[in-house]
Amino acid sequence: MIEPRTLKGFRDFLPESMIPREKLMETARTVYRRYGFVPIDTPALELLEVLTGKGSDETDRQMYHFTDAGGRAVGMRFDLTVPFARFAAQHIGQLGTPFKRYHIAPVWRGETPQAGRFREFVQCDFDTIGTTGVVADIETALVIHELMQTIGIERFAIRINNRQVLTAFLQSMGLEHASTSVLRALDKFEKVGGDQVRRELEQAGLNSDQASAVLELAALRGSTDEILSRLDRLVAGVELGGEGVERLRALTSALEAAGVSNEHYRIDVSIARGLDYYTGVVFETTLGDLPSIGSVCSGGRYDNLAGLYTKQHLPGIGASLGLDRLLAALEQLGRLPKHSSAADVFIALFDPTRLNDYFRLASIVRHAGYSVEVYPDGKKLAQQLKYADQRGFRVALIAGSDELERGTVQVKDLVNKIGTEVSWRDEPVKLSHAVETILRLTGDDLLA
């Protein structure tokens, strides 16, 4: 007999885990649609040449790849951005520009599993392609902000930087040749600290003074205006840097105008993002209650990626909600609902001889907008309620022969262990109100 087991870094999801996952994905879809993003899908498997050399040396090493039955070198996507660039190059004539898409799907990386990081994980991407306008930069930040708020996260910060500023700073120091190594080292600043980053910078060929200058830049703190003024001076005379600072200024000004609290965003010059395809603004979003989990929503501008597949210039920008990492954080914070039923209301089969009444009752409740599960067997009521409690139901409807004869039902709050008798046959509105009251009072902390 084969032992049932999963591969290291891969997981099964039981209902208790899958329900909040699906709710979070639907929240992301709802927010993306509000801003005009439309859904697409791409294959899990791409030609290897489509994927390699697009992210970083690390993603190339982590990629799952093999030779298929047709003798072709193929790979499993390591993110959703590179396949989207290929998709856009292939279909843009039909789609037109600008084109705004969202894509929620699994990706694969053969990395060492750790808290919030697995070898198969879901990304919730949204992107705009076909425009270099700062409006798309601003909108990306606004979507991230609304996404966090809609999920119900109150304490978070969108950390914003611009690769143009970093590149210009390195140019001013004569370090263009080392820019890739410097940016990859800088991307680890938050995780490993300044000493380790200094060692990596010096290994990349920077002298002590140059490494100190890069670390001083990464440590830059202050108000938005103070940081922008400092950056103006640091990249003075380098056109690319000046453009990057102005785009940061326009972005932060628009966020303020849109009513985004300055507690929810800040310029952080240490943010570089480790993937090679970023060219402009970059974002990382951290949780105020658990910053150690890392960024839960990241992205940025990639103006040259699609140019690897087409001669048409297709600049892009987007971000991705890291579903698995965010759920791991919420679980660690104790902010995930614990139930394994997708239904709102449980109906006990108190008297199996009155099946038609129970299904008539269930139909009324469903037409009022609530999901319902009718227990399938006429077991003792205590056993049925134990089942309902184990699956996290918050509302139970209980009616024996006498109640059914009168057209009434006991609406029970399973969390607070209280109930009230309500007429359902003649006054279904009262029943709906009683159910709604319990669901509202016993709602989940998050993802309800």
Salt bridges, closest charged atoms under 4 A:
GLU26 OE1 - ARG29 NH1 3.34
GLU26 OE2 - ARG33 NH1 3.62
ASP41 OD1 - HIS103 NE2 2.76
GLU46 OE2 - ARG86 NH2 2.82
ASP57 OD2 - ARG184 NH1 3.19
ASP68 OD2 - ARG72 NE 2.93
GLU111 OE1 - ARG117 NH2 2.98
ASP125 OD2 - ARG101 NH2 3.89
ASP127 OD1 - ARG101 NH1 2.30
ASP137 OD2 - ARG247 NH2 3.08
ASP137 OD1 - ARG301 NH2 2.88
GLU139 OE1 - LYS100 NZ 2.91
GLU146 OE2 - ARG34 NH1 2.50
GLU190 OE1 - ARG159 NH2 2.95
GLU200 OE1 - LYS188 NZ 3.33
GLU202 OE2 - ARG198 NH1 3.79
GLU216 OE2 - ARG230 NH2 3.21
ASP232 OD2 - ARG249 NH2 2.80
GLU246 OE2 - ARG249 NH1 2.44
ASP268 OD2 - ARG159 NH2 2.97
ASP268 OD1 - ARG221 NH1 3.72
ASP268 OD2 - ARG266 NH2 3.97
ASP276 OD2 - ARG184 NH2 2.51
GLU284 OE2 - ARG273 NH1 2.88
ASP289 OD1 - ARG155 NE 2.69
ASP303 OD1 - ARG301 NH1 2.74
ASP324 OD1 - ARG11 NH2 2.43
ASP324 OD1 - ARG21 NH1 2.69
GLU331 OE2 - LYS338 NZ 3.89
ASP357 OD2 - ARG354 NE 2.77
ASP357 OD1 - ARG360 NH1 2.77
ASP357 OD1 - ARG425 NH2 3.95
ASP389 OD1 - LYS417 NZ 3.91
GLU405 OE1 - ARG354 NH1 3.23
GLU421 OE2 - ARG406 NH2 2.93
GLU427 OE2 - LYS430 NZ 3.26
GLU436 OE2 - ARG440 NH1 3.67
ASP444 OD2 - LYS23 NZ 3.93
ASP444 OD2 - HIS339 NE2 3.32
ASP445 OD2 - ARG335 NE 3.12
